[in-house]
Every structure is written in structure tokens, then in C-alpha cells.
Amino acid sequence: MIQNKIQYDKITERIDELLAVVNNDTSENDKDYIELYLLEVSPSRISEYLSGTTEPTLKVARTMGKKLSIDPHILLGL
């Protein structure tokens, strides 16, 4: 489980890398799409979360936290 800012930064860096190559038109068989899909959130929505345009709901933060082994409090900024 991710428990500090350095680990969190590494995960968000990887998500940024994936978002640079995956979009809603990317094939579902693409390895990068599959990795991003494990979050069960669309690439555009993840981008909104990372940019601060939108905040994840508690349910989404919980799911993302489980999939990424991140404390949901970090995802919610608590």
C-alpha cells in the first residue's frame, strides 16, 4: 500500500504516462489501455482528477485506492 508522497508521485507519474498514450479511442487490447482500465475509470475522467478539474467520489477513490494500493485519504486530499 502506498503510504507516502514519493510513492504517490510515482503512481501519478505512471498514470500521466498512460494518459499520454491512451484515450477513449484506444483499442481495448492495448497493454497500456488494459493497465489504465484496471482503475475502472475512463482515461478522460482520470485526467480530470489529476488536473483538479473534478474530484473523485468516495466510491471511486475507494476503488482507485484498492487497485493502486493507495490510501483513499490521499486520493481525496484528506
ZISUL-V220052 format. One record per residue. N is the residue number from 1. RES is the residue in one small letter. PHI is phi in whole degrees, -180 to 180 (none if undefined). Layout:
n = [N:N]
res = [RES:RES]
phi = [PHI:PHI]
This chain:
n = [1:2:3:4:5:6:7:8:9:10:11:12:13:14:15:16:17:18:19:20:21:22:23:24:25:26:27:28:29:30:31:32:33:34:35:36:37:38:39:40:41:42:43:44:45:46:47:48:49:50:51:52:53:54:55:56:57:58:59:60:61:62:63:64:65:66:67:68:69:70:71:72:73:74:75:76:77:78]
res = [m:i:q:n:k:i:q:y:d:k:i:t:e:r:i:d:e:l:l:a:v:v:n:n:d:t:s:e:n:d:k:d:y:i:e:l:y:l:l:e:v:s:p:s:r:i:s:e:y:l:s:g:t:t:e:p:t:l:k:v:a:r:t:m:g:k:k:l:s:i:d:p:h:i:l:l:g:l]
phi = [none:-74:-129:-145:-65:-62:-65:-61:-62:-64:-65:-66:-63:-65:-63:-60:-61:-66:-65:-71:-117:-116:-140:-68:-96:-69:-58:-68:-91:-68:-61:-70:-62:-61:-62:-70:-64:-56:-79:60:-137:-66:-56:-66:-69:-61:-59:-64:-63:-69:-81:88:-66:-136:-106:-69:-73:-59:-63:-66:-62:-65:-64:-63:-61:-67:-67:-101:56:-116:-61:-55:-62:-66:-65:-92:71:-94]
